Amino acid sequence: MRQVTLHDVANAIGVSAQTVSRVINQRPDVADATRVRVWETIRQLGYKPNIMARGLVSRRSHVLGVITLTLNDYFRSEVMTGLEKDARARGYACHLSFAKEDADDLPELVDSMLARQVDAIALLMPKRFVYPEFHVDVPVVSIAHLLDHPRAINVDVDNIDGAYQAIRYLLDQGHRTIGHITGPMDWAPAADRVEGARRALAEEQVPLTLRNYVESKDWTLQSGYEAACQLLEQLPDLTAIFCHNDWMALGAYRALREMGRRIPTDVSVLGYDDLPICQFMEPPLSSVRQPGEGLGQLMAQLVITAIDHAEAYRQDMLVPAELMVRDSVIAPSLTV
Amino acid sequence: MRQVTLHDVANAIGVSAQTVSRVINQRPDVADATRVRVWETIRQLGYKPNIMARGLVSRRSHVLGVITLTLNDYFRSEVMTGLEKDARARGYACHLSFAKEDADDLPELVDSMLARQVDAIALLMPKRFVYPEFHVDVPVVSIAHLLDHPRAINVDVDNIDGAYQAIRYLLDQGHRTIGHITGPMDWAPAADRVEGARRALAEEQVPLTLRNYVESKDWTLQSGYEAACQLLEQLPDLTAIFCHNDWMALGAYRALREMGRRIPTDVSVLGYDDLPICQFMEPPLSSVRQPGEGLGQLMAQLVITAIDHAEAYRQDMLVPAELMVRDSVIAPSLTV
């Protein structure tokens, strides 16, 4: 029996071969009814499309290589969801590899992806790392890690402005003795958030001294708890705490509870990420919201556009963060 | 200039071509020092391996297709981490696609993966769905969704036993009026956990009536909160609540707090998943732990083994859950 071809499928339905090809490549520009009919006919006739073989001819694999830290993080998981969704709508599949946190396996992962002929690479590696030679001849989109490369596309949430908004809000409420629980400073988002805080504080001539902050060793609840204990010791008269993520803010809630300090009456608390749990904390936690899924979609859109345009140039792009006000911040009490 | 080949790389270092090939395919059976030297030499000589082209010859793509619900879930994200880690150690890359929750795009996703020549498919789709014809000629490993297919590999956490342990523990503490907040019953884990609860209750001749449980519409904090409010209304004399996940237990915490019912003095609460946050809740939440990363590793191991063995047969496998006891459950007070 002769092998079934793409043209057999097209003829059986009475559409063009190009339409069948679009469906197989999951392009969005096909009517839903047509799409369903094409897949049904592919199954009925037993046609076996081979995108890989066609990739060898077109020199396109229609695969995006994604290298990420583990997705056990709300924001990163949202970015990945948006990225895959947009990539698929553009006919691209995602190859996923998890890198070690210190990124020392990154060169191997990149080379291995290139060996698998990915058309572009996306990096979700917010921790700073040293990558001596990033000589890849495909477009690369990176979040949080600024690549210095003529074809690199760097996107991120505007963490400087996000932290600026947070601290500006605390200052406007009247707080002057603010404690900071920062993420590990070798993570780009932590460094950016410290910079944003510094800018807001400078407007009121409030210095950011060593006494004012504790750098946590990771982003966990436990680290937030320990950092808050240390912060309350070194800055006992603080009236507000800004935490670089909501998990650490939750750890700080426990530390404050144990010390008998009421939130927000005695101490205001402000988080970052706007996790769904914020509304369920007692009191509900004010937090800075990051548009994870939108950022992922932007990454896919930019990098796939770059594949199709050889003249692509370096792009740096920031999306805004937004302060979500709930009940964990009030003006400092005068009697404290 | 002549194109650099795999043999040039092998000759430059003095290893066999097979060793170079093993490194490129990320097989684990190569010494670390050799691995580093091979990649360095590949970069120095400018060799461009093409796993895709070799796949056409060997009829192996060394790609695993993973179809999953979004990874914004602790357990699923852990499974994915374990799966990718183990797949990579066996020389396999992971292709990732997110399916819609009702899985009505699953046939398309599967066909599209097959068109990309994946060697096997892994499904992380815990919601029950109707898939009329799963006629794929590659091995499929599925979590939570039992595939009835001669080459299917079904793995899962033993949710029946997990819930049995949870309810047995509540019964042993003396609870007899137990409320249940279940996940949506079209999700396999929810149905299994109800079955496990029923078995434990039957041992004490305690019936599981309609008054005793509320089925939440999803797995969120908000649903848990609403379900707890309803449960307290229809079963006001309950002394314990078993929640099908920790997020819903957290929602129940808020509902109980608002009603002035103390945990665990007035009402004991037991969750499922053992999220990191359990230890930070007030009081720390007892919960049933699921081995997510281990389960993901098992999935990769089983399905890749099946690729290499044409005589593979259907396998059903369960891994055990474990009750983690903290402070949210005590014996019911006699005065209630």
Chai-1 contact restraints between the chains, C-beta under 6 A:
chainA,res_idxA,chainB,res_idxB,connection_type,confidence,min_distance_angstrom,max_distance_angstrom,comment,restraint_id
A,I24,B,A115,contact,1.0,0.0,6.0,A-B,restraint_1
A,Q26,B,S112,contact,1.0,0.0,6.0,A-B,restraint_2
A,W39,B,E108,contact,1.0,0.0,6.0,A-B,restraint_3
A,W39,B,D111,contact,1.0,0.0,6.0,A-B,restraint_4
A,P49,B,A115,contact,1.0,0.0,6.0,A-B,restraint_5
A,I51,B,A115,contact,1.0,0.0,6.0,A-B,restraint_6
A,I51,B,R116,contact,1.0,0.0,6.0,A-B,restraint_7
A,M52,B,M52,contact,1.0,0.0,6.0,A-B,restraint_8
A,M52,B,Q117,contact,1.0,0.0,6.0,A-B,restraint_9
A,T70,B,T81,contact,1.0,0.0,6.0,A-B,restraint_10
A,L71,B,L71,contact,1.0,0.0,6.0,A-B,restraint_11
A,L71,B,S77,contact,1.0,0.0,6.0,A-B,restraint_12
A,N72,B,S77,contact,1.0,0.0,6.0,A-B,restraint_13
A,S77,B,L71,contact,1.0,0.0,6.0,A-B,restraint_14
A,S77,B,N72,contact,1.0,0.0,6.0,A-B,restraint_15
A,T81,B,T70,contact,1.0,0.0,6.0,A-B,restraint_16
A,E84,B,F98,contact,1.0,0.0,6.0,A-B,restraint_17
A,A93,B,H95,contact,1.0,0.0,6.0,A-B,restraint_18
A,C94,B,L96,contact,1.0,0.0,6.0,A-B,restraint_19
A,H95,B,A93,contact,1.0,0.0,6.0,A-B,restraint_20
A,L96,B,C94,contact,1.0,0.0,6.0,A-B,restraint_21
A,L96,B,L96,contact,1.0,0.0,6.0,A-B,restraint_22
A,F98,B,E84,contact,1.0,0.0,6.0,A-B,restraint_23
A,E108,B,W39,contact,1.0,0.0,6.0,A-B,restraint_24
A,D111,B,W39,contact,1.0,0.0,6.0,A-B,restraint_25
A,S112,B,Q26,contact,1.0,0.0,6.0,A-B,restraint_26
A,A115,B,I24,contact,1.0,0.0,6.0,A-B,restraint_27
A,A115,B,P49,contact,1.0,0.0,6.0,A-B,restraint_28
A,A115,B,I51,contact,1.0,0.0,6.0,A-B,restraint_29
A,R116,B,I51,contact,1.0,0.0,6.0,A-B,restraint_30
A,Q117,B,M52,contact,1.0,0.0,6.0,A-B,restraint_31
A,L221,B,F280,contact,1.0,0.0,6.0,A-B,restraint_32
A,L250,B,F280,contact,1.0,0.0,6.0,A-B,restraint_33
A,R254,B,F280,contact,1.0,0.0,6.0,A-B,restraint_34
A,F280,B,L221,contact,1.0,0.0,6.0,A-B,restraint_35
A,F280,B,L250,contact,1.0,0.0,6.0,A-B,restraint_36
A,F280,B,R254,contact,1.0,0.0,6.0,A-B,restraint_37
